[in-house]
Amino acid sequence: MLIFIICNILIMLSSIISKKSFIDREKSSPFECGFDPKSSSRMPFSLHFFLIATIFLIFDVEITLLIPMILIFKISNIYNLNLIMTFFIIILLIGIYYEWNQGALNWTK
């Protein structure tokens, strides 16, 4: 019980000591991804960046799926594993071709 009381006292003391007394206007204002937070929030913004980021995430997740497949080569049937990996890579290549064909990978202003 004594240890519990000492721990609580130390937590309260560290909380009181660590409080910042100097309030800076710049540090207390929110950072809005590099945009000035004081300007109009209704500015038109191109969503192409977010589309590229989403495509990157989709095709980047493939690494987390392919690495375990490579690691189980020793304990799995190699023919079935190669068939699954080939099918998976073909699906990814069809997806990237579709995105390229639709023009989603072209960076326009």
C-alpha positions in Angstrom: 0.0 0.0 0.0 2.9 2.3 0.8 4.4 1.7 -2.7 1.1 2.5 -4.3 0.9 5.9 -2.4 4.5 6.7 -3.3 3.9 5.9 -7.0 0.8 8.2 -7.1 2.6 11.0 -5.4 5.5 10.7 -7.9 3.1 10.6 -10.8 1.3 13.8 -9.6 4.6 15.6 -9.0 6.0 14.7 -12.4 2.7 15.9 -14.0 2.9 19.2 -12.1 6.6 19.8 -12.9 6.3 18.9 -16.6 3.6 21.4 -17.3 4.7 24.1 -19.8 4.2 27.6 -18.5 5.2 29.4 -21.7 2.4 29.3 -24.3 3.6 30.0 -27.8 1.0 31.0 -30.4 2.7 29.1 -33.2 3.0 25.9 -31.2 -0.6 26.0 -29.9 -2.0 26.4 -33.4 -2.9 23.2 -35.3 -0.6 22.1 -38.1 -2.7 21.3 -41.1 -0.4 19.3 -43.4 1.6 22.3 -44.4 -1.4 24.5 -45.2 -2.0 27.8 -43.4 -4.8 27.0 -40.9 -5.8 30.7 -40.8 -6.9 30.6 -44.5 -10.3 29.6 -45.9 -11.1 25.9 -45.4 -13.1 25.9 -48.6 -10.2 26.2 -50.9 -10.3 23.7 -53.9 -7.7 21.0 -53.4 -6.7 18.4 -55.9 -7.4 14.9 -54.6 -4.9 13.3 -57.1 -2.3 13.2 -54.3 -4.6 11.1 -52.1 -5.3 8.8 -55.1 -1.6 8.2 -55.6 -1.1 7.6 -51.9 -4.0 5.0 -51.9 -2.6 3.2 -54.9 0.8 3.1 -53.3 -0.7 1.6 -50.1 -2.6 -1.0 -52.0 0.4 -2.1 -54.0 2.7 -1.8 -51.0 0.7 -4.2 -49.0 1.6 -6.9 -51.5 5.1 -7.0 -49.9 3.5 -8.2 -46.6 1.8 -10.9 -48.5 4.7 -12.0 -50.7 7.4 -12.2 -48.0 5.7 -15.0 -45.9 5.2 -16.9 -49.2 8.9 -16.8 -49.9 9.7 -17.9 -46.3 7.5 -21.0 -46.5 9.2 -22.4 -49.7 11.0 -25.0 -47.5 7.9 -26.5 -45.9 5.4 -26.2 -48.7 4.7 -27.9 -52.0 6.8 -25.8 -54.4 4.4 -26.3 -57.4 1.4 -25.1 -55.5 3.3 -22.2 -54.0 4.6 -21.1 -57.4 1.1 -21.3 -58.8 -0.3 -19.1 -56.0 2.5 -16.6 -56.2 2.2 -16.4 -60.0 -1.6 -15.9 -59.8 -1.1 -13.2 -57.1 1.5 -11.3 -59.1 -0.7 -11.5 -62.3 -3.6 -10.0 -60.4 -1.3 -7.2 -59.2 0.0 -6.6 -62.7 -3.5 -6.5 -64.1 -4.4 -3.9 -61.4 -1.4 -1.7 -62.1 -2.1 -1.9 -65.9 -5.7 -0.9 -65.2 -4.6 2.1 -63.1 -2.0 3.1 -65.8 -4.6 2.7 -68.5 -7.1 4.9 -66.7 -4.5 7.6 -66.2 -4.5 7.5 -62.5 -0.7 7.3 -62.4 -0.1 10.4 -64.5 0.7 13.3 -62.3 -1.1 16.4 -63.6 -1.4 19.9 -62.2 
